[in-house]
Amino acid sequence: MRGAFGLVSLLVVAAIGCWLFVTYNKPVLDAGRKSHDEAAQISGRENDGTPIGQTFVTDPEDKGGHLNDLLVKSVAPGGAMETYFGLKAGDQVTAIGSMTVRDLNDDAGLARAMMEESYQRRQPLVVLRNGTQLTLPADPNAPAPSPSPTPAPSAAPAPVSTPASTAPPATQPKRRGIYDQLDLIRQPQQDQ
C-alpha cells in the first residue's frame, strides 16, 4: 500500500514538474519560432529552406515596346508568396515597394529580383487583379508565414484589428524585432 502511495506521489510530482516546464518555457519557444520565421523571411527563403524565387513564376508584359508589368503565371500552393502576399496566378504586378515596374528600364529580371526582395523587406506589391488595383499584403504588419501541414487559403490575409486598449501609444515606435537591429547595423556611424 505504501508503495502505491509513493508511486502516485511520484507521478503527481512529475506531472507538476512537466506543467511548470511547459508553462515557463512556452514564451521562449514561441519567441524562438517567431525569430526563426523572421530569419527565414529576411534570408529570402521559406521555412523549409526553399528559395522564394522558386515559389512563383512570372512573365514580363510589354506595352508599346516597354516593360509594363509582370504577369504572375503560377504560385506554389501554401508558399510564402501566397501566404504572405496573397498573390494569385493571373495577377499583374505593377509596382514593387515604391517603384513602378515601368520605371525599371525594361529589365524584367530586375523586376523579378525586386519582387523577391519585397518579401524579404516586407515591402508591398501593387497588383491588378481582375481589373482592380490591390496593395498586397492587405496588412503591411502581417507576420512572416509559419509552416503549416496543409496549404493556406489563396485569399489575401485579412487585416488584423487590435482593440484600442492594447494598441501601443502613438508616441512609441512600433517594434519590428530583428528588423530594428538590421536598421541599426545599416545606419552609418555618426560618432566620427
N, C-alpha and C positions, 0 to 999 in steps of 0.2 A: 504494500500500500504506500509506504514511504517513497518507494522507487517511482510509482506512478505520479505522486505529487511533485517529486523532484523533476521528472521529465516534463510535466505540464508547466512548471515554473520556468524551466529552461527554455521551452518553446515560447512562452509569453515574453521572456526577456529578449529572445532572438527576434521575435516579431516587432517588439518596441524598438529594438536597435535598427532593424531594417526600415521601419517607418521614419525614424529620426534621420537616417542616412538619406532616404529619398526626399524627405521634406526640406532638408537643409542644402542638398546638392542640386535640386531641381533648378533653381535660378542660375547656378553655374553652368549646368548642362544647356539650358535654354540660351544663355549668352554665348556659349561656345557654338551652338548651332547657328545662331544669328551671325556671328563673326565668320563662320565657315561660308555661309551663303553670301555675305558681303564680299569676302575674299574671292569667291568663285566669280561673282559678277565683275569685280574690278579686273580680274585676270582675263575676262572675256571668254569664260568657259561656263558650261553648265555644271551642276553639282556632280555629275558623273565624269567630268573631265573632257567632255566633247567640246571642241572649239565652237563658239557661237556662229561662226561663218558656215558651219556645216548643217545648221538647223533651218536655213531658208535659202530659196533660190529666187533671184531677180533677173529681169531683163531690162535693158535701157529702152526708153521710148523717146524717139526723136520727134520734134515738131519744127518744121521749117529748117531742117538740117542741123538742128542743135538739140542737145540733151534737154528734155523737158521734165521727165520723172523716171522713177524706177518702178516697174510693174512687178509685184510680188507674184511669182509663178507658183510657189509652194512653200509651206511652213510645216516643220516637223510637229506632229500632234504631241501636245504636252511639253514641247520645247520651250526654251526661255523666251524666244521672240513671240510665241503665242501666249504664254502665261504672264509675262511681264507687260508687253505692249498690247496684247490682244490682236496682233497682226493676223490677217487672213489672206489667203490666196485671192488675187484679183484687186487687192489694194494698190493704189498708185501713190508712192511716196513722193511728195512734192517739196518737203523741207525736212532738214535734219538739224536739230538744235536750232541755232539762229540763222543757218544758211539755207537758201533755197537750192534745189538741185540744179536749176537753170544757171546759178552763179558759179558752178564748179568747172567752168571752161570745158564743157563737153567730155569730162572724164568720168565715165561710168564706174571704173574701178575705184576711183577716189570716193565717189558717192557711196558705193557699197562698203568701203572701209569705214567711212564716217557713220554709216548705219550700225556697223558692229561696235564702233566706239561709242555711239549714243547709248547703247545698252550698258557699256562699262561705266560711263559717266552719268547715267540716269538722265540723259537729255531727251526731250520729247521728239516725236516724229509727227509730222503733219501729213495725213494721207487723205486721198479721195476714195471714198467707199460708196459705190452706187450713186455717184454724183454729189455726195455730201462730204464736206470737209470736216475731218475729225483730228483732234490732237490726242496722240497716244503717248504714254498710258493716260487713261482718264484721270487717274490720281497720280500727280507727279511725285508724291511721297510714298508710293507703293513699295512694299518691301521686296527684297530680292526673292525670286521664286524658290520655293523649297521643294525637295524631291517628293514625288507622290507616286504611289504604285499604279494609279490609273491616270489616263490623260485628263488634263484640266479642260473645262468647257472652253469653246472657242470664242466666247463673247469677251469683250473687254472687261477688265476688272472694274467693279463698281466703286465709286469713291467711298472712302471710309469716313463717317462722320463721328466726331468726338463730342461728348457733352461739354458744355461751356465750363463746367466746374473742373474738368480735368485738363483743359487746354492750357498750355504754358502762357504766362503773361506776355503781352505784346513787346515788352522791352527786352525780354530774354531771347537770345537767338536759339533757333531750333537745332538740337543736337543731331548730327548725322553719323556719329560713331567714327569709323575709320576714315571717312571722307574728310572730317575736320583735321585729322592727323596728316593726311596727304596734302591738304591745303597748306598746312603749316610748313611742311617739308618743301613745297614748291615755292613758297614766298622767298624772295631774295633777302639775304641778310642785310638788315638796315643798321646794324651796330657799328659798321665801319665807315 
